[in-house]
Amino acid sequence: MRLFSSQLLLAGLLIGLCLVSGCDLQGESEPQPREPDSSYVNSIGIRFQRVPAGTFQMGSARGQDDERPVHEVKISEPFYVSAHEVTQLQWDILMDENPSYFEGPHRPVDSVSWHRVQDFIERLNQKEDTDLYRLPTEAEWEYAARGGSDARFHFGDGRDSLSSHAWYSLNSDRRSHRVGQKGNNRFGLYDMHGNVWEWTRDRYSPQFYERSRRVDPVNEAEGVRVPYVIRGGGWYSVVADLRSANRAWARSDSRDPQLGFRLVREIPDDAE
């Protein structure tokens, strides 16, 4: 009788442990899905933040003509985007040069053409034996910059807080600054407003919003004279240029001290 009671006690303890740990009393426990990392640092020190899939209103009814019509866009897959603009140190690791007008290892690399950025991306993909790195599409850029906000800036509509989140004409002393010194948005991204303009993957068309698809849009128009979209504003920009919805363009061979970039890294399906 005493042995039987002990066996009951032991069985009760095992069942209790299973309830706490989630084990399967019929056999082996079910594997639990691993949550994807919210951030990681790659082989040359670029930190990436995970941006979830989602839907947002792209454009602005109060902005320039090329920001209309405001339209719903779906980003169908999550992706990683670099938390900061690519720095001169990170550029130099792969390119063995520093083309920047305002030198400083932790300042954004500037004066890089769209084509030269493609060379950087190609070398990075080769270094890590992948094909996942690229520039963000225009839609991905705006979605990431907004951080879930429908306001003019990721922190709201008012310009009073702009100096806490951006280097621009009123506080930059006409030069770029070390990345990550201003406030970040909800996705953990810095300098989405100001410091340097950022190249995107898209060709520029002022009427693109009128015909663009609503899921993962990208303008891949061809032609050497068709410029590329740049976003975010720079250290010499006025307030209106820093808005999340603002669109501008530059020719692919442009090398300007206000012009840099950040990267996207796609997430493979088997990583989710």
ABEGO torsion letter per residue (X at the ends): XAAAAAAAAAAAAAAAAAAAAGBBAAEBBBBBBBBBBABBBBAAGBBBBBBBBEBBBBEBAABBAAAOBBBBBBBABBBBBBABBBBAAAAAAAAGBBABABBEAABBBBGBBAAAAAAAAAAAAAAAGBAABBBBBAAAAAAAAAGGBABABAAEABAAAAAAABBBAAAAGGBBBBBGABBBBAAGBBGABEGBBBBBABBBBAAAAAABBABGBBBABBEAABBBBBBGEBAABBAAAABAABBBBBBAABBBAABBBBBBBBBBAAAX
